[in-house]
Amino acid sequence: MRNPLENYVGFHLVRTANLGLKILNEGYGDLGIRHVDAAIMLVIGANPGITQSSIGRMLRIQRSNMVPIITRLSDRGWIERKAGRGKMIGIFLSEAGVEILPRIRAVSEQAEVHLREPIGEQAYDRLLETLCRIS
C-alpha cells in the first residue's frame, strides 16, 4: 500500500511534532503541566522581568490565550508579577518556580535527546537550523 503523503514535509512535521508533544506531555505529567506552561516557565527563567506580551510574541501565543496560562502559573505559585517601568508589569519566577525549573528543563532536554538519537547530532543541528528558518 502506498502512502500518498510520504513526500510531503508538512505531513512529517506534524507527525514529528505529535511525537515530540507526546514525549513532553508524558514527562511533564508528574508535574501536572502542559508543554505550553513549561515553555513559558523556561522563557521567564531565561528572561526575568519579561512582560506577558513579550512572552506571547516570542512563543506566538495570542494575547487572549496568554491570560489563562499566566493565571494558572501564578495560581500554582510559580510566577510573580512585579511593577516595572511605567505601566509595564514584569513576570518573574517565584521561589517555587525557581525550584521547579530544573525539573522542567530536564524533561525538555530529555525529549530533545529522544528526538536527536535516531538521526544523530549533525542531522539534528541541520534540522533545527532549517526549522528555525521556516518558522
N, C-alpha and C positions, 0 to 999 in steps of 0.2 A: 504494500500500500504506500502511496506517495503522499507526503505532506506538502501541500501547496504553499505553505508559509515558511518553509525551511530556508528560503533565500531572502527573507525579509529581516533586516536588522531590528526593526521595531518589535517584531514577534519575539526575537531572542532577548531584547532589552526588557520586555515585560516579564518574560519567564525568569530572567536573572534577577530582576527587581523583586519579583514574588518570592524567589528563593532567599534573597537577602533579607527581606522583611520577615519571612518565616523564622529564619535563624535569629534575627534580632529580637523579635517578639517572644520567642521561646526563652531566650536569655534574659530578657527584661521581665519575664513573667513573675519571677520571685520578688522583684521589686514592685510589682503592681503598676507598671508604667507602660506607655506606648512608645514606639520609636520616635514620634514627634516630640514627646516630653523629653526623652533622652537627648535629642538633637538640640533642643532649646537649652537644656542644662549645660551641655558641652559648650555652646556658644556663649552663655553667660559666664561660665567658668573661664573661658579664654578672653572675655571682654567685660570685666567688672564695670558696672555702671551703664551698660548699653541700654538704649531705650527699646521699648516694646516695638515701635515702628521699625527701628533698625534691624531687630531680630526678624521681623516679618519680611522685610526686604531681602535680607541675606538668605533666608530659607524659602523665600517665595510662598509665604503663608499670608493669606488675605487677612486684613485687619479684623474682620468680624470673627474669623476663626482663631485669632491670637488671644482674644479676651478670655474664652473659657479655658484655654491651655494655661495661660499665666495665672488665672484664678485657681486652677487645680493645683499647680505647683506651689502657689502661695498658701493654699489651704493645707497642703502637706507640710508646710513649714520649711520648704527647701529654698525658697527665694524671698527676698525682701525688696520693697520699693523704697527709694530714698529720693528726696528732693535734690535736684541738680541745679544747673544754671537756668535762670528764668523759669519758664513753665515746665522744663524738662524733668521727667521722673526717671531716674536710673534704676536698673534692676541689678541686684547683687545676689550671690549665693548666701544663704544664711549659714550658720554654723552646721546645721543638719545637712544642708545642701553640700557644703564643703566635705562633710564626712561621707556622703553617698556618692559623690562624683567619681572617685576611683573605681567603684563597682560598675558604674555606668560606662566609664571609659574602658574597663576591662572587657565587658560584654561586647562593646562596639569593636574593639580591636580583635577579639576572638572571632567575631563574624567576618571581619576582613581577612583573617587568616584562612577561614573556611572557604572564602571566595578566591583567595590568591593561590592556594595549594594546587588546584587542578591545572592551572595554567602557568605557574612559575612567576618569579619576581619580575623578569623583564617584560613579559607579556602583560602582567598586571599593571606595571608602570605605564606602558603604552596605552592600555585600555583606559586607565584613569585619565591620562592626558587627552585622549580622544573624547571621552565622555565630557570632560570639562569644556572642551571646545564646542561640543554640541549643545550642552545645557547652558 
